[in-house]
Amino acid sequence: MRVAMYYNNNDVRIEEMPIPEINDNEILVKVQTCGICGSDVMEWYRLKKAPRILGHEMAGDIIKVGKNVKKFKVGDRIFVSHHVPCNTCSFCENDQHTLCKTLHSTNFFPGGFAEFLRVPEINIEEGVFILPKEMTYEEGAFIEPLACAVRGMRIAEMKSGQSVLVLGSGIVGLINIKLAKVIGARIIFATDIDDFRLKVAKVMGADVVIDAKKNVPQEIKKHNNGELADLVILCAGVPSAARQAMDSVALGGTILLFAPTEPGVEIPFPMFDLWNKQVKIISTYAGAPEDLKESIELIRNKKVKVIDMITHRFPLSETGKGFKLAAQAKDSIKIIIEPQKR
């Protein structure tokens, strides 16, 4: 089978490898779609394990089932979560599934940017979900990123009527904008340094878009009765955006750290100001099975529309082009790879 082997953002090669063999407790999936995630082009994160086959925002068809697998059958249209929790450790028991050691050690093989992949037993038990008949494969590729936002909003305890600031209008920023709209945000602000992304953020539901090079807190106050934002979602992992998050949060507000900086980056921390404002700072990573289930329902019911975020579709042979576009972060939002197309 063909795979897209990642060496770096500018070097993704189409290579051949055997179709994975499955045992009696596993399934073989034909990958129909797989989205390029922002984390896929974080070279500081990816290069240390390169070369490897990336891709985790996938949907496809079961084409082979081990004899001990009873929950699924050949022909099922599915989404597969690459990371799954154990559901028995102290983290899982306290709704902190994404801190679970099992979640951080599990994966399917070899990755979503391949024509076929093998799903291990533990992933079958905790991370395989049937695509509803109303959902396309392309929509299935958004289940995982939307689940990340679902978890973040839940942890942040977002409520209807709040003002929301999304710092960074890439794909995760746009997904958070759409979800905040569904939950009932009173007003949504979005920032970016790129005019294209600001225009897209406006189309996707942001009420006010702000050039991130401007005085963001001042711009928020202009449109929010002189107040700052109740919930600030950091979707740009850069120090300037992190500083804006701290300067833009309202009294008693919450800062949700959705995107990370590179390791070792330190941000000046105005402890007195945040203490005095009684600000809550929380972080989020990935999504748990319950978040994935909610994500599926949001997409199935069209409460969160996702297809309008796709700007590019490429066959597997052009995965490298997709990675270059995603890394440039200019005129693209969600890039979908279709491994079965030539």
C-alpha positions, 0 to 999 in steps of 0.5 A: 500500500501507499503511505505518506512518510513524514520527514519534515514539513517540506519533505513528505514522501510517498512510499510503499509498505505492506498492508498491515496484518491483523490478529483475531482481536483487530480490524483493518480499515480502508482510510477514506479521509484524513485531515491535516492537524495543526499539530502535524506541522509542529516540527518541534513536536514531530521531528524527534520521531520522524520519519513516521506516518502521521494522521489521526483525523480519519474516517473510513471503512472496515474491510477485515475483522478478526474472528473475536471482534463482535462489535463491528463488521466488514462494511461499517463506516467508522471513525477511529480515535488514535489515543484511548484511555484505560478508564480505570486509573485515577485520572480516568476516574476523575474525568481527566482521561487525557492525562491517562498514561494509556491514552498517551501510549496507544495508537493505530498503525501506521497512521491516517495518511495511508491507504489502510490501517490496523486498529488494535484491540484496545482502540476497538474497545474504547475508540471506534465509532460508527459514522451515522448515516447522515455523516459523510467521511469528510465530516468524520474527519472533524470528529477528533478536532471538534471533540478537543474543543468540546472538552475544552469548553466543558472544562472551562465551564462556558455558559450561555450569555458569556463573552468569548475571545478566541486568540488565533483563527486557524482551524482550532480557533474556528472550531471553538468559534462555532462551538461557542456560538452553539453554546450561546455566547453573547458576543464572540471576538476573534483575532489573527495576524492574517487578513484571510483568516480574519475574514474566514472567522467572521464568516464562521461566526465571530461577531468582531474580528481584531487584527492581533497587532492592535490593542486587543483589550481596548478593541474588546471594550469598544464592543463589549460595554467597556468590559473584557472577555469572560472566556479567553481561548488561546488558540495560537501558541505564541508568547504575544498571544499568551500575553494578550490572553492575560490582558484581555480576560475579565474580572472572574473570567477564565483563560483556556490554554488550548494551544501550546508554545514550544517547550522551554518558552516562558511567558511573563506572568502578571501574578498580582493582576490575575490574582486580583481579578480572580482569574481561572487559568486552565489547560486542555489536551485532546478529547475523551470518548465522551467528548467524541460521542458529543462531537459526533452528535453535534456534527450529525445534527448539523449544530456544528457545520464543518464542511465549510472549513475545508479549503483544500482536498488532495489525493495521498500523492499530494500530501506533501503539498498539503503539509506545505500549505498547512505549515505556511498558515496562510490561505488554507484552513482545513486540508483533507487528504483522500488516500483512495484517490489517485 
